[in-house]
Amino acid sequence: MATKKTTTKKTAAKKSAAKTPTARKKTAAKKGAVRKLPARKKSAAKKKALTPAAAPAPRAENPRAHALARKIGNLLSDKKALDIVILDVRGMTSYADYFVVASGESDRQVSAMAEHVLTNLKQTEDLRPIGHEGMETGQWVLLDFGEVVAHLFHTEARAHYDLEGLWADAAREKVA
């Protein structure tokens, strides 16, 4: 009788184990059953994502924004900014047409460059930035004038963040 009890316990254990999802998968795999998933249809969005993207079309010329970028570049050169570059990012970003990137040799110089741009544009053009950040530290000052964004860096910070490398596809204009 002892043999019958052990076999009934084993079959009962097998039946209860077969009820768990992992056990069902194992038993199905043992039997050779293959579970097929329904075929998915590729959506139009996925088909478009799989094709190589064409280069974005450049946006229309904006002479007012370009003139503002040049004015900011000239104001920065008044304060002895180094390596002033205007990047044309039209068509590459939705929030600006031009970036002005410049650097200074000290935190104090970077803050002074930003202050000079802000006060001069306020007095001559009656133009105030949408926002500005980093004036206190002087490592990276950002001046947002909507269509033109100025990035003023300390020389080491500029090398570290490498904005020109990030926007390598943008057309460049050096300001003397």
BELJOZI-V937995 format. One line per field, one symbol per residue. ss: DSSP state (H for helix, E for strand, L for the rest). psi: psi as a letter, one per 40 degrees, with the letter a starting at -180 (. if undefined). A space follows every 10 residues. Layout:
ss=???
psi=???
This chain:
ss=LHHHHHHHHH HHHHHHHHLL HHHHHHHHHH HLLLLLLLLL LLLHHHHHHH LLLLLLLLLL LLHHHHHHHH HHHHHHHHLL LEEEEEEELE LLELLLLEEE EEEELLHHHH HHHHHHHHHH HHHHLLLLLL EEELLLLLLE EEEELLLEEE EEEEHHHHHH HLHHHHLLLL EEEEEL
psi=dddddddddd dddddddedi dddddddddd eehhhhiihi hhiddddddd ihhihihiii hgdddddddd ddddddddff iighhhhhfh edieeidihh hiiieidddd dddddddddd ddddefhiid iiiedddedh hhhhfcehhh hhiidddddd dgddddfdei iihih.
